[in-house]
């Protein structure tokens, strides 16, 4: 089975180019002001255009994802109109009802992130499955964390045992080039997502870490 990989928190052309050249399947661009990976809409627009152009030159199929946290309708409309992402990832505390509203409002497939620390959190995903294209299971951040993800925390991958899902799902949280193969095998994950695990500092993507992460994923 081919494992799909998403490099999240792309904030430079170097990072986008490296990810595309090493066969990343999805790139994530974050709009959340508290994140060190935050990109204003105008900056995201320019970088996503560059990424699309580079991918087309290599004939690589890469999906671009706009990542938001508890977005209001004005922001969602702006992202949909200006960025035209392939997916919108909801990484906040959006309820199933709110996700249903967003789905009805936008003609963009959705990814819903779930913070996991127990089996009950995994079970909660069932309420979202009919509403989204993919689920994403991330580690629950520390209580004092300012960010809902991208903090390097990981969860017990065995909690994913028995989870099938109505569509392929992402495993995230604390993944890096050295543990991602074990994570995939343990969780039986069809897709993985990484951000801080390919950085040399908060928001500073490292080309060699991106390359090694993707080689580890694609080598399974």
Secondary structure, DSSP 8 states (H G I E B T S, - for coil): ---EEEE----SHHHHHHHHHTT-SEEEEEE-TTSTTB--HHHHHHHHHHHHHHHHHHT---EEEEEESS--HHHHHHHHHHT--SEEEE-S---HHHHHHHHHH-SSEEEEEEEESSHHHHHTTHHHHTT-SEEEEEE---TT-SSSS-SS----GGGGTT---SS--EE-SS--TTTHHHHHHHHT-SEEEESGGGEEETTEE-HHHHHHHHHHHHT-
